[in-house]
Amino acid sequence: MLIIGGGLGGVAAARAALTLGRTVILTEAGDWLGGQLTSQAVPPDENPWIEEYSSEGYRELRTRIRDHYRRHYPLTPEARATEHLNPGGGFVSALCHEPRVSAVVLEEMLAEWLTDGRLTLLRRHEPVSVIRTADRLTSVTVRDVTTGERRVLAGALVLDATELGDLLELADVPHVIGAESRAETGELHAPDVADPLDQQAITWCAALEYRAGESHVIPEPPGYAHWRDTADPRWPGSQLSWSDVHPITLEERYRPIFAGSPEEAIDGQQRDLWHYRRILARRHLDESYTGGEITLVNWPHIDYWELPLLGVPAETRRQAELASRDLTLSFVHWVQTAAPRPDGGRGYPELRLAGDVMGTPDGLAREAYIRESRRIKALFTVTEAHIGCEMRGAHAGSATFDDTVGIGHYRIDLHPSTSGRTYVDIASFPFQIPLGALIPVGTANLLAANKNIGTTHITNGAYRLHPVEWSIGEAAGALAAHCLSTGSTPATVRARQDELRAYQAVLSDELGVPLAWPDEIRRTGQPDAEPAPSHAGTGASR
């Protein structure tokens, strides 16, 4: 099979298929595997039950990351003995860690198949064209971004695991960009009018290391004055400030980087910006460690929303990416030179852009953090009515799907968009991933394996995070392997109960994928419940 895109979905798809005995060609436009976890540099946003209710593959990833720190970092005895070690101690995740670590771990997870030749990995290759015959993709042409050389790749099954759903456009697969209207989806929080340019902000993340007594001030970026002096109606003044908007109440809030002095905050448990996504905590390291603490800057202040990436000319997309980088560098420069300190001073010159943890010379991520992709017009589309707490009612729980292929949970979290809309951040119930959402209408051998599945603009906000993307990829890879073994098409597997149950058994029994939440968790979002059943959902979709 052919998997285009080496993010978490692509890696999970490849691992599932290889585990089930297939051969795989996997392409990645950059150097690192892992997408939002590595190249985009976002610590994993996860649900409270992730340690217990996730697939064996995702648990292996998390265990390997922790073991990497135990093997290679000068941890204190207490940290080394902590079963669920959180290397950074950040409060956004139970596994805040450096992007370079998960990049190494993902390589290790595929190493045995690279060695025996069943996996062909083409780095720095991007898709440029697709040949489609009737309802099948017969080949994908990729270009080496370094040399310009082109390769024509073919596979009986093709998985689109790209960050933006690139194959959907190249193969003319029916898809959606931006926001659907309320009349179309029936969703409570959908806009009145559909808008393809209503796309979530992107963010170019950065890593900062605290180096007491040193100065690491970067030059003033070209757009600094623009970001300093521009006020958006959705925002309390300039983005170069400690003020932002509470995503749920939309009220202004003030959140400095440190609750007190930096030295006081280093080993503390404050819930300020420094501790929000801290990826290396000094308190876990012994006296032999001579570096500083490191935090990951993925904060509301650097969300870029002036231009969209999709449905626009390539030059506009390039302008958006450059402007996003400029905003992040401008914010870092402001923090280093002008940000107010609790002691009455200005700026934190001791903060260093830590390129070594990002694999870059400038301390910014290798790629922009992408929250929204093209989305297939699928056999089944998940809407707010299936998972939203407000639409479904208290204790109703999420809809259950007979064709479930995995589980996940995250709030419906939409950042300010390129259309001028502000946050949409609302509660959702723990949910299932329906197989129908991975299968596009009218294309027999293509599967969605990233955030390009059949969700709406609204529900994409809950299905776009790390563990759900992994589960989507895992399900797509296992389905492709099942189809290659049986000669069936993805749509046939979903339509026939015997094939569906056989495929779900592969997921649960051979790959250790949970297919349903304990009912108490599904209905209330509370963890006091019995373990989830080992396979298939109950009842028809509702």
C-alpha positions in Angstrom: 0.0 0.0 0.0 1.0 3.6 -0.5 0.8 6.1 2.4 1.4 9.7 1.5 2.3 11.8 4.6 4.5 10.8 7.6 2.7 12.5 10.4 1.2 10.5 13.3 -1.6 9.2 11.1 0.9 8.0 8.5 3.2 6.4 11.0 0.3 4.6 12.8 -1.1 3.4 9.4 2.3 2.1 8.4 2.9 0.4 11.7 -0.6 -1.3 11.6 -0.2 -2.5 8.1 3.3 -3.8 8.6 2.3 -5.6 11.8 -0.4 -7.3 9.8 2.2 -8.5 7.2 1.8 -6.0 4.4 4.5 -4.0 2.5 4.3 -0.3 2.6 5.7 2.8 0.8 5.6 5.8 3.1 6.4 9.3 2.0 7.1 12.4 4.0 7.6 15.9 2.7 10.1 16.8 5.5 13.0 15.1 7.4 11.1 14.1 10.6 8.3 11.7 11.0 5.5 12.7 13.4 3.8 15.8 12.1 2.2 17.8 14.8 4.1 15.9 17.5 7.6 16.6 16.1 8.0 18.8 13.0 5.1 21.1 14.2 6.4 20.8 17.8 3.2 20.4 19.8 3.3 18.3 23.0 0.4 15.7 22.8 -3.0 17.1 23.8 -4.7 14.0 25.4 -7.7 13.0 27.4 -7.7 12.1 31.1 -8.0 8.4 30.4 -5.1 8.1 27.9 -2.9 5.9 30.1 -5.6 3.1 30.1 -7.9 3.7 27.2 -5.7 3.9 24.1 -4.3 1.4 21.7 -1.3 -0.8 22.3 0.5 1.2 19.5 -0.1 4.6 21.1 0.8 3.3 24.5 4.0 1.9 23.1 4.8 5.4 21.7 4.3 7.0 25.1 6.3 4.3 26.9 9.2 4.6 24.5 9.3 8.4 24.9 9.5 8.0 28.7 12.2 5.3 28.4 14.3 7.5 26.2 14.5 10.0 29.0 15.4 7.3 31.5 18.2 6.0 29.2 19.7 9.2 28.0 19.0 12.0 30.5 20.5 12.6 34.0 17.2 12.1 35.8 16.9 12.2 39.6 16.2 8.8 41.2 12.6 10.1 41.9 12.0 11.0 38.3 13.5 7.8 37.0 11.2 5.7 39.2 8.1 7.6 38.2 5.9 5.3 36.1 4.1 8.0 34.3 7.0 10.4 34.0 6.1 13.8 32.5 9.5 15.1 31.3 8.5 18.7 31.2 5.9 18.8 33.9 3.7 20.9 31.7 0.1 21.0 32.7 -1.3 20.8 29.2 -0.4 17.1 28.9 0.8 14.2 31.0 3.7 13.8 28.5 5.2 17.2 27.7 8.5 16.4 26.0 11.0 17.7 23.4 10.1 17.2 19.7 13.5 15.8 19.0 12.8 12.9 21.4 9.6 11.7 19.8 11.2 12.1 16.3 13.8 9.5 17.4 11.3 7.3 19.0 9.1 7.1 15.9 12.1 6.1 13.8 12.7 3.3 16.3 9.2 2.1 16.1 9.5 1.5 12.3 13.2 0.4 12.3 12.6 -3.4 12.1 10.6 -3.0 8.9 13.0 -0.6 7.3 15.7 -3.2 8.0 13.9 -6.1 6.4 12.8 -4.1 3.4 9.0 -4.3 3.9 8.9 -0.5 4.5 10.2 1.9 1.9 10.5 5.4 3.4 10.9 8.4 1.1 11.8 11.5 3.0 11.6 15.0 1.5 9.1 13.8 -1.1 5.9 15.7 -1.7 3.0 14.7 -3.9 2.6 16.7 -7.1 0.1 14.8 -9.2 -2.2 11.8 -9.2 -3.5 9.6 -12.0 -7.1 8.6 -11.4 -9.0 6.0 -13.6 -12.7 6.0 -12.9 -13.1 5.5 -9.2 -9.5 4.4 -8.5 -6.2 6.2 -7.9 -3.7 4.3 -10.0 -0.5 6.2 -9.2 0.8 9.2 -7.2 3.8 11.2 -8.5 6.0 12.6 -5.8 8.9 15.1 -6.1 12.1 15.1 -4.2 12.1 18.6 -2.8 15.9 18.7 -2.7 16.8 17.4 -6.2 13.5 17.9 -8.1 13.5 14.3 -9.2 10.1 12.7 -9.6 9.0 9.2 -8.8 5.7 7.5 -9.8 4.4 5.4 -7.0 1.6 2.9 -7.1 -0.3 0.9 -4.5 -3.5 -1.2 -4.5 -4.7 1.0 -1.6 -3.7 4.7 -1.2 -3.8 6.5 2.1 -3.9 10.3 2.3 -2.1 11.1 5.6 -0.9 14.6 4.5 -1.3 17.5 6.8 -3.6 19.4 4.4 -5.3 16.5 2.5 -3.2 17.1 -0.6 -4.4 14.1 -2.5 -8.0 15.2 -2.3 -7.2 18.2 -4.5 -4.7 16.4 -6.7 -7.1 13.5 -7.4 -10.2 15.7 -7.6 -11.8 13.8 -4.7 -14.9 15.5 -3.5 -14.0 17.5 -0.4 -14.8 20.4 1.9 -12.7 23.4 2.8 -13.5 25.7 5.7 -16.9 26.0 7.4 -20.2 24.5 6.4 -23.5 26.4 7.1 -25.9 25.6 9.9 -28.5 24.7 7.3 -26.2 22.1 5.8 -25.1 20.4 9.0 -27.7 21.2 11.5 -25.0 22.1 14.0 -25.8 24.5 16.8 -22.4 26.3 16.5 -22.0 26.3 12.7 -22.1 29.7 11.0 -25.2 30.9 9.2 -23.4 31.0 5.9 -20.9 28.5 4.6 -17.4 30.0 4.1 -14.5 28.1 2.5 -12.1 30.7 3.9 -13.2 30.2 7.5 -10.1 28.2 8.5 -8.6 27.9 11.9 -5.4 29.9 12.7 -2.1 28.2 12.2 0.7 28.6 14.7 4.5 28.5 14.1 5.7 27.2 17.5 9.0 28.0 19.1 11.1 26.6 22.0 12.6 28.8 24.7 15.3 27.9 27.2 15.8 29.9 30.4 19.5 30.7 30.8 20.0 32.8 34.0 22.4 35.7 33.6 22.8 35.4 29.9 21.5 37.4 27.0 20.0 35.9 23.8 18.0 38.7 22.3 17.2 38.2 18.6 17.2 41.0 16.1 13.9 42.8 15.7 12.0 40.9 13.0 10.8 42.8 9.9 7.1 42.8 10.9 7.6 43.7 14.5 5.9 47.1 14.3 2.9 45.6 12.5 2.3 43.0 15.2 3.0 45.5 18.0 0.6 48.1 16.6 -2.2 46.0 15.1 -5.4 45.5 17.1 -7.9 42.9 16.0 -11.6 43.3 17.1 -11.5 39.8 18.6 -8.4 40.5 20.7 -7.7 42.9 23.6 -5.2 45.1 21.8 -1.9 43.9 20.3 -0.9 40.2 20.2 2.4 41.3 21.6 1.2 41.4 25.2 0.4 39.1 28.1 -3.3 39.6 27.5 -5.4 37.2 25.5 -9.0 35.9 25.3 -10.4 33.1 27.4 -11.5 30.6 24.7 -14.7 29.6 26.5 -16.0 32.8 28.0 -14.3 35.2 25.5 -13.4 37.4 28.4 -10.0 39.2 28.5 -7.5 37.6 30.7 -3.9 38.5 31.7 -1.4 35.6 31.8 2.3 36.5 32.2 5.1 34.0 31.4 6.1 33.7 35.0 3.8 34.0 38.0 6.7 35.4 40.0 10.4 35.7 39.3 11.8 33.2 36.8 14.0 31.6 39.5 11.0 31.0 41.8 9.0 29.5 38.9 11.6 27.1 37.6 10.9 24.2 40.0 7.4 25.3 41.0 4.0 24.1 40.0 2.5 27.4 38.9 0.0 27.4 36.1 1.5 30.4 34.2 2.6 30.4 30.5 6.0 28.9 31.3 4.5 25.9 32.9 1.7 25.6 30.4 3.8 23.6 27.8 7.1 23.2 29.6 8.9 20.3 27.9 12.0 19.9 30.1 11.7 20.5 33.9 14.8 21.2 36.0 13.3 19.4 39.0 13.5 16.0 37.1 17.3 16.4 36.5 20.2 16.0 38.8 23.1 18.3 39.5 25.1 17.1 36.5 22.6 18.8 34.1 24.0 22.2 33.2 21.3 23.5 30.8 18.2 25.4 31.5 14.5 24.6 31.6 12.7 24.6 28.2 9.1 25.5 27.4 7.2 25.2 24.1 5.6 28.4 22.9 2.3 27.4 21.4 0.3 30.2 23.1 -2.8 32.1 21.8 -0.6 35.2 21.2 1.1 33.6 18.2 -2.0 32.3 16.4 -1.9 33.6 12.8 -5.2 34.4 11.2 -4.7 37.0 8.5 -4.5 34.7 5.5 -5.8 31.1 4.9 -3.7 28.2 3.6 -6.4 26.4 1.5 -8.5 27.5 -1.4 -6.0 30.3 -2.3 -3.0 30.6 -4.7 0.2 29.0 -3.7 1.8 32.4 -3.3 -0.9 33.4 -0.7 -0.2 30.3 1.2 3.5 31.1 1.2 2.8 34.6 2.4 0.7 33.2 5.3 3.5 30.8 6.3 6.1 33.6 6.3 3.9 36.0 8.2 3.2 33.3 10.8 6.9 32.8 11.4 7.4 36.6 11.6 4.6 36.8 14.2 6.3 34.2 16.4 9.7 35.8 16.1 8.2 39.2 16.9 6.5 37.8 20.0 9.8 36.3 21.2 11.6 39.5 20.6 8.9 41.4 22.5 9.2 38.9 25.4 13.0 39.3 25.4 13.0 43.1 25.3 9.7 44.7 26.2 7.4 42.3 28.1 6.5 43.7 31.6 8.0 41.8 34.6 6.5 41.5 38.0 9.5 43.4 39.4 8.7 46.4 37.3 11.4 45.7 34.7 11.0 45.0 31.0 12.0 42.0 29.0 13.6 38.6 29.6 16.9 38.6 27.6 17.9 35.3 29.3 15.4 33.4 27.2 17.1 31.6 24.4 15.5 30.2 21.2 16.4 26.5 21.6 16.9 25.2 18.1 18.6 22.1 19.3 15.3 20.6 20.6 13.5 21.6 17.4 16.1 20.4 14.9 16.3 23.9 13.4 18.9 26.7 13.4 16.5 29.4 14.6 14.5 27.7 17.4 11.3 27.7 15.5 9.5 24.5 14.6 10.3 22.8 11.3 6.7 23.4 10.1 3.6 25.4 11.0 1.1 23.7 13.3 -1.9 22.9 11.1 -5.3 22.6 12.8 -7.5 22.2 9.8 -7.3 20.3 6.6 -9.3 19.6 3.5 -11.9 17.0 4.5 -13.4 14.3 2.4 -17.1 14.1 1.6 -17.4 10.8 3.3 -19.8 7.9 3.5 -20.6 9.2 7.0 -19.9 12.6 8.5 -19.5 13.3 12.2 -21.4 16.4 13.3 -21.9 18.3 16.5 -25.1 16.4 17.0 -23.1 13.2 17.5 -20.6 14.4 20.1 -21.5 17.9 21.4 -22.7 18.0 25.0 -25.0 21.0 24.5 -26.7 19.6 21.4 -27.1 16.1 22.9 -28.1 17.1 26.4 -26.6 16.3 29.8 -25.6 12.7 30.4 -26.9 11.7 26.9 -23.3 10.7 25.9 -22.0 10.6 22.4 -23.6 8.7 19.6 -22.4 5.1 19.3 -21.4 3.7 15.9 -21.8 0.1 14.8 -18.8 0.6 12.5 -16.5 2.0 15.2 -12.7 1.7 14.6 -11.4 3.6 17.6 -12.1 6.1 20.4 -11.0 9.5 21.4 -11.9 12.6 23.3 -11.2 16.3 23.2 -13.2 19.4 23.5 -14.6 21.0 20.3 -11.8 23.5 20.2 -11.6 26.0 17.2 -9.1 28.8 17.3 -9.8 32.2 15.8 -10.2 31.9 12.1 -9.2 33.6 8.9 -12.8 34.7 8.4 -12.8 36.9 11.5 -14.6 34.4 13.8 -13.4 34.1 17.3 -13.0 31.0 19.4 -15.5 28.2 19.4 -14.6 26.1 22.5 -17.4 23.8 23.7 -17.7 20.5 25.6 -18.0 17.2 23.9 -18.5 13.7 25.2 -15.9 10.9 24.7 -16.5 9.6 21.2 -16.0 6.8 18.7 -14.4 7.1 15.3 -16.8 5.7 12.7 -15.3 3.8 9.7 -17.6 5.6 7.4 -15.7 8.9 8.1 -12.5 7.4 6.7 -14.0 6.4 3.3 -14.6 9.0 0.6 -17.7 9.0 -1.6 -16.9 7.8 -5.1 -13.3 6.7 -4.7 -12.8 2.9 -4.2 -9.2 2.6 -3.1 -8.4 5.9 -1.1 -8.6 6.3 2.6 -8.3 9.4 4.8 -5.7 8.9 7.5 -5.2 12.2 9.2 -7.5 15.2 10.1 -8.9 15.0 6.5 -11.7 12.5 7.6 -15.4 13.1 7.3 -15.9 15.6 10.1 -17.3 19.1 9.8 -15.5 22.4 10.5 -17.0 22.1 14.0 -16.2 18.5 14.9 -12.7 18.7 13.3 -12.0 20.7 16.4 -12.3 17.5 18.5 -10.9 14.9 16.1 -7.7 16.8 15.2 -5.5 16.0 18.2 -2.6 13.6 18.6 -4.2 10.4 19.9 -7.2 10.6 17.6 -5.0 11.2 14.6 -3.0 8.1 15.6 -6.2 6.0 15.9 -7.4 7.3 12.5 -4.2 6.2 10.9 -4.1 2.9 12.7 -7.7 2.1 11.5 -6.9 3.1 7.9 -3.7 1.0 7.8 -5.4 -2.0 9.3 -8.4 -1.6 6.9 -6.0 -1.4 3.9 -4.2 -4.5 5.0 -7.6 -6.3 5.5 -8.7 -5.3 2.0 -5.5 -6.5 0.5 -5.9 -9.9 2.2 -9.6 -10.4 1.3 -9.9 -8.6 -2.0 -12.7 -6.4 -0.7 -13.0 -2.6 -1.0 -13.3 -0.4 2.1 -16.9 0.4 1.3 -17.7 -3.3 1.1 -16.1 -4.0 4.4 -18.3 -1.3 6.0 -21.5 -2.5 4.2 -21.2 -6.2 5.1 -21.6 -7.2 8.7 -19.5 -10.3 8.5 -16.5 -8.4 6.9 -17.0 -5.5 9.3 -16.9 -7.7 12.3 -13.8 -9.6 11.0 -12.0 -6.3 10.4 -13.0 -5.0 13.9 -11.7 -8.2 15.4 -8.3 -7.5 13.7 -8.3 -4.1 15.3 -9.2 -5.2 18.8 -7.5 -8.7 18.9 -4.4 -8.2 16.9 -3.6 -4.5 17.3 -5.1 -3.9 20.8 -7.4 -1.0 19.7 -10.3 -0.2 22.0 -13.5 0.3 20.0 -15.8 1.6 22.7 -15.7 3.6 25.9 -17.1 2.3 29.2 -20.6 3.5 29.1 -20.2 5.6 32.2 -17.3 7.6 30.6 -19.2 7.9 27.3 -22.3 9.3 29.0 -20.8 11.6 31.6 -17.1 12.1 30.8 -16.2 10.8 34.3 -13.5 8.1 34.8 -15.2 5.9 37.4 -16.1 3.0 35.2 -15.3 -0.6 34.3 -12.8 -1.3 31.4 -14.0 -0.9 27.9 -15.3 -3.9 25.9 -12.7 -5.4 23.7 -14.5 -4.9 20.4 -17.3 -3.6 18.3 -19.8 -0.9 19.2 -23.4 -1.6 20.0 -26.4 -0.8 18.0 -26.8 1.3 14.8 -25.5 4.8 14.4 -27.6 7.4 16.1 
